[in-house]
Amino acid sequence: MEHRLMSEEEKVEIFMEAHRLRKEGKEDEAGAVQRTAPVPAFLAKVFKEKVGADFLIQGGWNLAEANAEYGSDWLNH
C-alpha cells in the first residue's frame, strides 16, 4: 500500500474511527486503521533508533511524513 501525506482533518477522521472501533472491542481493526495515519517524522526517527527499521516496515506504518522530511531511503541508513 502506498502511503501519502494527509490533511489534519483526514488524520482526525482516522483517529476517530480507530477510537470507535476500540469502543466496540475491535482492537486489531483499530490498530490497522490507526497505522494508516502518517507517523510524525520525529517519532518515526525515534522508533527507528529504539526498535529498528524492521518494526516500521513490517508494521505497515504510514511513513509518508518521514519520507518527505528525510528522503525515501532514510530507513536504510
N, C-alpha and C positions, 0 to 999 in steps of 0.2 A: 504494500500500500504506500502510495506516495503521500507524504505529509506536506502541508503548506502552512504559511503564516495565516493567522486568523485575527479578526477584529475582536475587540474586548467583548462586544455583545455575543459573538459566537462562543467565546470562551465561557462566558457566564452561562449560556444555554447548556453547554456540555456539563458543567459542574452541577447545574440544577437537575439535569437528567440523571447524573450519577447519584445525586442525593436522593432523588425519588426512588431509584432502583434499590438503594441501600435500605430505605424505609420499608420497602417491600420484601426485604431479606434476600435480595439478588446481588450479593456481594461480588461474585465473579463478573456478572454483566456490568455492574457499576465500575469495576476496575478497568474493564475493557473500554468502556465509554470514556472514562477519565483519561486514559492513555492517548486518546485522540487529540486532546488539547496540547498545544505546544508547551514543552517544558521550558521555563525561562533559561536563557543561555547560561547564566551564572550557576544555576542549580545543576544543569546538565554537566557542566565542567566539574563541579563538586562530586556529583555521582560518579563520573568517570574516574576521578582521583581516588575516591573512597572505596568503590565497589567494582570498578572496572568497566571498560567499554562493552564487554560482552553482556553485562546486565542491561545496558541501554539498548543494544542491538536486539538481543533475544526477547526483551520485554515488549518490543513493539512501540516504544515511546516515540512521540512526535518530537523530533529534534530539529524542526524547521528553523526555530529562532537561533539555536546554537549554530546550525549550518550557515545561516545568514551572517552571524557575527564572527565566527571563527573559520569559516570555509568548509566546504563539503568533505574534506579529508581530515578534519580535526580529531576524529576518533582514532585515527591510525598513528597519531604522533604523541 
